[in-house]
């Protein structure tokens, strides 16, 4: 993300500048909530982890509710189901 591309500017630098501009336009949080972190790497990592946990939640729910999703012996043991 720090590799410089167009105009000798990196994606990280562009994101940081955009967030800083947004925060300035918000009059340091008076008009709307400030964004505390202007790191693109941290933002994308945080969003990816949130998405991962959403998927894990959905899959766990499917495993608990639908026998079709209980496809391995270990899942059957972990969730306490007898072998069919």
N, CA, C and O atoms as CSV, one atom per row, in Angstrom:
chain,resi,resn,atom,element,x,y,z
A,1,UNK,N,N,0.804,-1.182,0.000
A,1,UNK,CA,C,0.000,0.000,0.000
A,1,UNK,C,C,0.861,1.266,0.000
A,1,UNK,O,O,0.398,2.349,-0.357
A,2,UNK,N,N,2.100,1.106,0.402
A,2,UNK,CA,C,2.998,2.255,0.422
A,2,UNK,C,C,3.747,2.455,-0.887
A,2,UNK,O,O,4.444,3.456,-1.056
A,3,UNK,N,N,3.610,1.507,-1.819
A,3,UNK,CA,C,4.303,1.630,-3.102
A,3,UNK,C,C,3.722,2.797,-3.882
A,3,UNK,O,O,2.505,2.922,-4.024
A,4,UNK,N,N,4.601,3.645,-4.383
A,4,UNK,CA,C,4.159,4.848,-5.082
A,4,UNK,C,C,3.849,4.533,-6.540
A,4,UNK,O,O,4.639,3.894,-7.235
A,5,UNK,N,N,2.692,4.991,-6.987
A,5,UNK,CA,C,2.243,4.766,-8.357
A,5,UNK,C,C,2.065,6.092,-9.077
A,5,UNK,O,O,3.045,6.792,-9.330
A,6,UNK,N,N,0.872,6.437,-9.399
A,6,UNK,CA,C,0.572,7.631,-10.189
A,6,UNK,C,C,0.957,8.895,-9.415
A,6,UNK,O,O,0.608,9.060,-8.246
A,7,UNK,N,N,1.674,9.769,-10.091
A,7,UNK,CA,C,2.053,11.030,-9.468
A,7,UNK,C,C,2.959,10.855,-8.272
A,7,UNK,O,O,3.043,11.734,-7.414
A,8,UNK,N,N,3.646,9.709,-8.210
A,8,UNK,CA,C,4.560,9.412,-7.099
A,8,UNK,C,C,3.844,9.418,-5.749
A,8,UNK,O,O,4.421,9.787,-4.726
A,9,UNK,N,N,2.571,8.999,-5.767
A,9,UNK,CA,C,1.766,8.950,-4.548
A,9,UNK,C,C,1.282,7.522,-4.335
A,9,UNK,O,O,0.881,6.850,-5.285
A,10,UNK,N,N,1.317,7.066,-3.108
A,10,UNK,CA,C,0.868,5.714,-2.775
A,10,UNK,C,C,-0.611,5.708,-2.420
A,10,UNK,O,O,-1.198,6.754,-2.142
A,11,UNK,N,N,-1.204,4.529,-2.432
A,11,UNK,CA,C,-2.597,4.388,-2.005
A,11,UNK,C,C,-2.726,4.792,-0.539
A,11,UNK,O,O,-3.699,5.438,-0.147
A,12,UNK,N,N,-1.743,4.408,0.261
A,12,UNK,CA,C,-1.750,4.762,1.684
A,12,UNK,C,C,-1.732,6.278,1.854
A,12,UNK,O,O,-2.482,6.823,2.664
A,13,UNK,N,N,-0.884,6.952,1.098
A,13,UNK,CA,C,-0.789,8.410,1.172
A,13,UNK,C,C,-2.059,9.100,0.709
A,13,UNK,O,O,-2.496,10.080,1.314
A,14,UNK,N,N,-2.650,8.593,-0.360
A,14,UNK,CA,C,-3.905,9.159,-0.872
A,14,UNK,C,C,-5.022,9.004,0.151
A,14,UNK,O,O,-5.789,9.938,0.388
A,15,UNK,N,N,-5.111,7.819,0.757
A,15,UNK,CA,C,-6.151,7.567,1.761
A,15,UNK,C,C,-5.944,8.481,2.969
A,15,UNK,O,O,-6.894,9.092,3.460
A,16,UNK,N,N,-4.716,8.570,3.440
A,16,UNK,CA,C,-4.430,9.422,4.602
A,16,UNK,C,C,-4.798,10.872,4.314
A,16,UNK,O,O,-5.370,11.551,5.168
A,17,UNK,N,N,-4.472,11.348,3.117
A,17,UNK,CA,C,-4.791,12.731,2.755
A,17,UNK,C,C,-6.312,12.928,2.690
A,17,UNK,O,O,-6.824,13.952,3.143
A,18,UNK,N,N,-7.029,11.954,2.131
A,18,UNK,CA,C,-8.487,12.052,2.044
A,18,UNK,C,C,-9.118,12.089,3.430
A,18,UNK,O,O,-10.026,12.882,3.677
A,19,UNK,N,N,-8.644,11.238,4.334
A,19,UNK,CA,C,-9.188,11.214,5.697
A,19,UNK,C,C,-8.857,12.503,6.431
A,19,UNK,O,O,-9.697,13.048,7.146
A,20,UNK,N,N,-7.636,12.991,6.256
A,20,UNK,CA,C,-7.262,14.259,6.897
A,20,UNK,C,C,-8.135,15.407,6.382
A,20,UNK,O,O,-8.544,16.271,7.157
A,21,UNK,N,N,-8.419,15.418,5.083
A,21,UNK,CA,C,-9.280,16.446,4.496
A,21,UNK,C,C,-10.699,16.331,5.049
A,21,UNK,O,O,-11.319,17.338,5.390
A,22,UNK,N,N,-11.207,15.107,5.136
A,22,UNK,CA,C,-12.533,14.857,5.711
A,22,UNK,C,C,-12.595,15.384,7.144
A,22,UNK,O,O,-13.541,16.078,7.517
A,23,UNK,N,N,-11.581,15.050,7.941
A,23,UNK,CA,C,-11.562,15.497,9.335
A,23,UNK,C,C,-11.484,17.021,9.436
A,23,UNK,O,O,-12.116,17.624,10.303
A,24,UNK,N,N,-10.710,17.632,8.553
A,24,UNK,CA,C,-10.620,19.093,8.549
A,24,UNK,C,C,-11.966,19.704,8.191
A,24,UNK,O,O,-12.398,20.674,8.814
A,25,UNK,N,N,-12.635,19.134,7.181
A,25,UNK,CA,C,-13.937,19.643,6.757
A,25,UNK,C,C,-14.992,19.481,7.857
A,25,UNK,O,O,-15.965,20.233,7.911
A,26,UNK,N,N,-14.790,18.513,8.714
A,26,UNK,CA,C,-15.758,18.304,9.805
A,26,UNK,C,C,-15.529,19.263,10.967
A,26,UNK,O,O,-16.185,19.172,12.004
A,27,UNK,N,N,-14.594,20.175,10.777
A,27,UNK,CA,C,-14.199,21.128,11.825
A,27,UNK,C,C,-13.819,20.369,13.094
A,27,UNK,O,O,-14.325,20.613,14.189
A,28,UNK,N,N,-12.892,19.427,12.873
A,28,UNK,CA,C,-12.341,18.608,13.954
A,28,UNK,C,C,-13.410,17.895,14.759
A,28,UNK,O,O,-13.319,17.790,15.982
A,29,UNK,N,N,-14.433,17.401,14.052
A,29,UNK,CA,C,-15.456,16.599,14.704
A,29,UNK,C,C,-16.700,17.347,15.126
A,29,UNK,O,O,-17.601,16.751,15.716
A,30,UNK,N,N,-16.777,18.632,14.842
A,30,UNK,CA,C,-17.958,19.408,15.236
A,30,UNK,C,C,-19.156,19.057,14.353
A,30,UNK,O,O,-20.249,18.814,14.864
A,31,UNK,N,N,-18.962,19.031,13.044
A,31,UNK,CA,C,-20.068,18.764,12.118
A,31,UNK,C,C,-20.438,17.289,12.052
A,31,UNK,O,O,-21.621,16.952,12.004
A,32,UNK,N,N,-19.463,16.423,12.049
A,32,UNK,CA,C,-19.685,14.983,12.064
A,32,UNK,C,C,-18.485,14.320,12.723
A,32,UNK,O,O,-17.431,14.934,12.885
A,33,UNK,N,N,-18.657,13.083,13.092
A,33,UNK,CA,C,-17.633,12.365,13.854
A,33,UNK,C,C,-16.324,12.246,13.068
A,33,UNK,O,O,-16.316,11.922,11.881
A,34,UNK,N,N,-15.235,12.515,13.760
A,34,UNK,CA,C,-13.908,12.387,13.158
A,34,UNK,C,C,-13.560,10.914,12.942
A,34,UNK,O,O,-14.019,10.043,13.680
A,35,UNK,N,N,-12.764,10.657,11.950
A,35,UNK,CA,C,-12.186,9.329,11.736
A,35,UNK,C,C,-10.845,9.344,12.448
A,35,UNK,O,O,-9.977,10.156,12.128
A,36,UNK,N,N,-10.675,8.452,13.408
A,36,UNK,CA,C,-9.502,8.492,14.278
A,36,UNK,C,C,-8.224,7.987,13.620
A,36,UNK,O,O,-7.129,8.448,13.943
A,37,UNK,N,N,-8.363,7.049,12.708
A,37,UNK,CA,C,-7.170,6.436,12.120
A,37,UNK,C,C,-7.182,6.662,10.618
A,37,UNK,O,O,-8.171,6.352,9.954
A,38,UNK,N,N,-6.105,7.193,10.077
A,38,UNK,CA,C,-6.057,7.456,8.647
A,38,UNK,C,C,-5.142,6.475,7.901
A,38,UNK,O,O,-4.565,6.826,6.872
A,39,UNK,N,N,-5.012,5.266,8.409
A,39,UNK,CA,C,-4.191,4.242,7.768
A,39,UNK,C,C,-5.062,3.321,6.920
A,39,UNK,O,O,-5.972,2.668,7.432
A,40,UNK,N,N,-4.780,3.274,5.629
A,40,UNK,CA,C,-5.518,2.397,4.724
A,40,UNK,C,C,-5.280,0.931,5.072
A,40,UNK,O,O,-6.207,0.123,5.015
A,41,UNK,N,N,-4.061,0.587,5.427
A,41,UNK,CA,C,-3.743,-0.805,5.780
A,41,UNK,C,C,-4.559,-1.258,6.991
A,41,UNK,O,O,-5.116,-2.356,6.987
A,42,UNK,N,N,-4.632,-0.429,8.010
A,42,UNK,CA,C,-5.411,-0.784,9.201
A,42,UNK,C,C,-6.901,-0.836,8.894
A,42,UNK,O,O,-7.608,-1.710,9.395
A,43,UNK,N,N,-7.379,0.089,8.077
A,43,UNK,CA,C,-8.797,0.122,7.704
A,43,UNK,C,C,-9.179,-1.152,6.941
A,43,UNK,O,O,-10.188,-1.783,7.257
A,44,UNK,N,N,-8.384,-1.528,5.950
A,44,UNK,CA,C,-8.715,-2.719,5.158
A,44,UNK,C,C,-8.596,-3.985,5.992
A,44,UNK,O,O,-9.393,-4.909,5.827
A,45,UNK,N,N,-7.621,-4.042,6.878
A,45,UNK,CA,C,-7.484,-5.205,7.752
A,45,UNK,C,C,-8.685,-5.327,8.680
A,45,UNK,O,O,-9.230,-6.417,8.857
A,46,UNK,N,N,-9.098,-4.210,9.272
A,46,UNK,CA,C,-10.252,-4.209,10.175
A,46,UNK,C,C,-11.523,-4.641,9.436
A,46,UNK,O,O,-12.296,-5.448,9.953
A,47,UNK,N,N,-11.740,-4.107,8.233
A,47,UNK,CA,C,-12.930,-4.467,7.454
A,47,UNK,C,C,-12.892,-5.939,7.030
A,47,UNK,O,O,-13.923,-6.612,7.036
A,48,UNK,N,N,-11.720,-6.434,6.667
A,48,UNK,CA,C,-11.599,-7.843,6.280
A,48,UNK,C,C,-11.924,-8.757,7.458
A,48,UNK,O,O,-12.612,-9.764,7.290
A,49,UNK,N,N,-11.439,-8.418,8.632
A,49,UNK,CA,C,-11.734,-9.220,9.821
A,49,UNK,C,C,-13.212,-9.172,10.181
A,49,UNK,O,O,-13.791,-10.188,10.567
A,50,UNK,N,N,-13.823,-8.003,10.057
A,50,UNK,CA,C,-15.260,-7.906,10.302
A,50,UNK,C,C,-16.029,-8.796,9.333
A,50,UNK,O,O,-16.958,-9.498,9.734
A,51,UNK,N,N,-15.645,-8.770,8.064
A,51,UNK,CA,C,-16.294,-9.614,7.066
A,51,UNK,C,C,-16.094,-11.083,7.338
A,51,UNK,O,O,-17.011,-11.884,7.153
A,52,UNK,N,N,-14.900,-11.448,7.778
A,52,UNK,CA,C,-14.603,-12.839,8.103
A,52,UNK,C,C,-15.497,-13.325,9.244
A,52,UNK,O,O,-16.045,-14.425,9.179
A,53,UNK,N,N,-15.643,-12.517,10.273
A,53,UNK,CA,C,-16.480,-12.923,11.399
A,53,UNK,C,C,-17.955,-12.997,11.028
A,53,UNK,O,O,-18.694,-13.811,11.582
A,54,UNK,N,N,-18.388,-12.157,10.098
A,54,UNK,CA,C,-19.771,-12.253,9.600
A,54,UNK,C,C,-19.968,-13.609,8.920
A,54,UNK,O,O,-20.974,-14.282,9.146
A,55,UNK,N,N,-19.000,-14.004,8.084
A,55,UNK,CA,C,-19.096,-15.286,7.383
A,55,UNK,C,C,-19.057,-16.466,8.360
A,55,UNK,O,O,-19.801,-17.433,8.196
A,56,UNK,N,N,-18.195,-16.385,9.368
A,56,UNK,CA,C,-18.120,-17.448,10.372
A,56,UNK,C,C,-19.453,-17.561,11.106
A,56,UNK,O,O,-19.941,-18.665,11.346
A,57,UNK,N,N,-20.039,-16.420,11.461
A,57,UNK,CA,C,-21.337,-16.404,12.145
A,57,UNK,C,C,-22.414,-17.064,11.277
A,57,UNK,O,O,-23.196,-17.881,11.763
A,58,UNK,N,N,-22.445,-16.706,9.999
A,58,UNK,CA,C,-23.446,-17.281,9.091
A,58,UNK,C,C,-23.267,-18.787,8.954
A,58,UNK,O,O,-24.240,-19.540,8.984
A,59,UNK,N,N,-22.021,-19.219,8.803
A,59,UNK,CA,C,-21.757,-20.649,8.631
A,59,UNK,C,C,-22.090,-21.423,9.903
A,59,UNK,O,O,-22.650,-22.517,9.828
A,60,UNK,N,N,-21.753,-20.871,11.071
A,60,UNK,CA,C,-22.088,-21.541,12.324
A,60,UNK,C,C,-23.602,-21.680,12.476
A,60,UNK,O,O,-24.097,-22.721,12.909
A,61,UNK,N,N,-24.325,-20.635,12.120
A,61,UNK,CA,C,-25.779,-20.691,12.196
A,61,UNK,C,C,-26.316,-21.779,11.265
A,61,UNK,O,O,-27.209,-22.538,11.641
A,62,UNK,N,N,-25.775,-21.851,10.062
A,62,UNK,CA,C,-26.213,-22.875,9.102
A,62,UNK,C,C,-25.903,-24.273,9.614
A,62,UNK,O,O,-26.712,-25.188,9.455
A,63,UNK,N,N,-24.750,-24.441,10.221
A,63,UNK,CA,C,-24.364,-25.752,10.763
A,63,UNK,C,C,-25.317,-26.163,11.880
A,63,UNK,O,O,-25.723,-27.323,11.961
A,64,UNK,N,N,-25.670,-25.217,12.735
A,64,UNK,CA,C,-26.558,-25.532,13.856
A,64,UNK,C,C,-27.987,-25.841,13.404
A,64,UNK,O,O,-28.657,-26.682,14.002
A,65,UNK,N,N,-28.455,-25.166,12.353
A,65,UNK,CA,C,-29.854,-25.289,11.948
A,65,UNK,C,C,-30.117,-26.332,10.861
A,65,UNK,O,O,-31.212,-26.892,10.807
A,66,UNK,N,N,-29.155,-26.598,10.009
A,66,UNK,CA,C,-29.402,-27.434,8.836
A,66,UNK,C,C,-28.462,-28.637,8.810
A,66,UNK,O,O,-27.247,-28.461,8.712
A,67,UNK,N,N,-28.990,-29.836,8.893
A,67,UNK,CA,C,-28.152,-31.041,8.888
A,67,UNK,C,C,-27.286,-31.182,7.637
A,67,UNK,O,O,-26.255,-31.854,7.676
A,68,UNK,N,N,-27.681,-30.574,6.556
A,68,UNK,CA,C,-26.895,-30.649,5.318
A,68,UNK,C,C,-25.510,-30.037,5.514
A,68,UNK,O,O,-24.548,-30.454,4.870
A,69,UNK,N,N,-25.411,-29.059,6.393
A,69,UNK,CA,C,-24.132,-28.385,6.635
A,69,UNK,C,C,-23.225,-29.166,7.595
A,69,UNK,O,O,-22.058,-28.811,7.762
A,70,UNK,N,N,-23.738,-30.205,8.215
A,70,UNK,CA,C,-22.932,-31.011,9.153
A,70,UNK,C,C,-22.262,-32.117,8.357
A,70,UNK,O,O,-22.625,-33.288,8.465
A,71,UNK,N,N,-21.293,-31.734,7.569
A,71,UNK,CA,C,-20.747,-32.646,6.566
A,71,UNK,C,C,-19.549,-33.471,7.032
A,71,UNK,O,O,-19.164,-34.421,6.350
A,72,UNK,N,N,-18.964,-33.141,8.153
A,72,UNK,CA,C,-17.789,-33.896,8.599
A,72,UNK,C,C,-18.030,-34.483,9.984
A,72,UNK,O,O,-18.855,-33.989,10.752
A,73,UNK,N,N,-17.305,-35.528,10.279
A,73,UNK,CA,C,-17.411,-36.154,11.593
A,73,UNK,C,C,-17.034,-35.178,12.702
A,73,UNK,O,O,-17.659,-35.167,13.762
A,74,UNK,N,N,-16.022,-34.368,12.459
A,74,UNK,CA,C,-15.594,-33.438,13.507
A,74,UNK,C,C,-16.682,-32.403,13.800
A,74,UNK,O,O,-16.889,-32.047,14.960
A,75,UNK,N,N,-17.381,-31.914,12.770
A,75,UNK,CA,C,-18.485,-30.978,13.023
A,75,UNK,C,C,-19.570,-31.648,13.843
A,75,UNK,O,O,-20.146,-31.037,14.744
A,76,UNK,N,N,-19.845,-32.887,13.536
A,76,UNK,CA,C,-20.861,-33.613,14.293
A,76,UNK,C,C,-20.446,-33.745,15.754
A,76,UNK,O,O,-21.280,-33.623,16.651
A,77,UNK,N,N,-19.162,-33.992,15.995
A,77,UNK,CA,C,-18.674,-34.112,17.371
A,77,UNK,C,C,-18.658,-32.762,18.072
A,77,UNK,O,O,-19.079,-32.660,19.225
A,78,UNK,N,N,-18.177,-31.721,17.392
A,78,UNK,CA,C,-18.075,-30.385,17.999
A,78,UNK,C,C,-19.453,-29.867,18.385
A,78,UNK,O,O,-19.620,-29.289,19.460
A,79,UNK,N,N,-20.429,-30.065,17.531
A,79,UNK,CA,C,-21.750,-29.546,17.818
A,79,UNK,C,C,-22.653,-30.551,18.512
A,79,UNK,O,O,-23.841,-30.292,18.701
A,80,UNK,N,N,-22.097,-31.705,18.898
A,80,UNK,CA,C,-22.806,-32.655,19.738
A,80,UNK,C,C,-23.855,-33.498,19.080
A,80,UNK,O,O,-24.818,-33.894,19.735
A,81,UNK,N,N,-23.709,-33.791,17.802
A,81,UNK,CA,C,-24.694,-34.611,17.103
A,81,UNK,C,C,-24.166,-36.020,16.934
A,81,UNK,O,O,-22.967,-36.248,16.773
A,82,UNK,N,N,-25.075,-36.935,16.975
A,82,UNK,CA,C,-24.720,-38.337,16.728
A,82,UNK,C,C,-24.419,-38.524,15.255
A,82,UNK,O,O,-24.894,-37.766,14.410
A,83,UNK,N,N,-23.629,-39.534,14.958
A,83,UNK,CA,C,-23.333,-39.841,13.565
A,83,UNK,C,C,-24.577,-40.420,12.924
A,83,UNK,O,O,-25.264,-41.256,13.510
A,84,UNK,N,N,-24.851,-39.972,11.737
A,84,UNK,CA,C,-26.061,-40.436,11.045
A,84,UNK,C,C,-25.745,-41.618,10.173
A,84,UNK,O,O,-26.634,-42.152,9.509
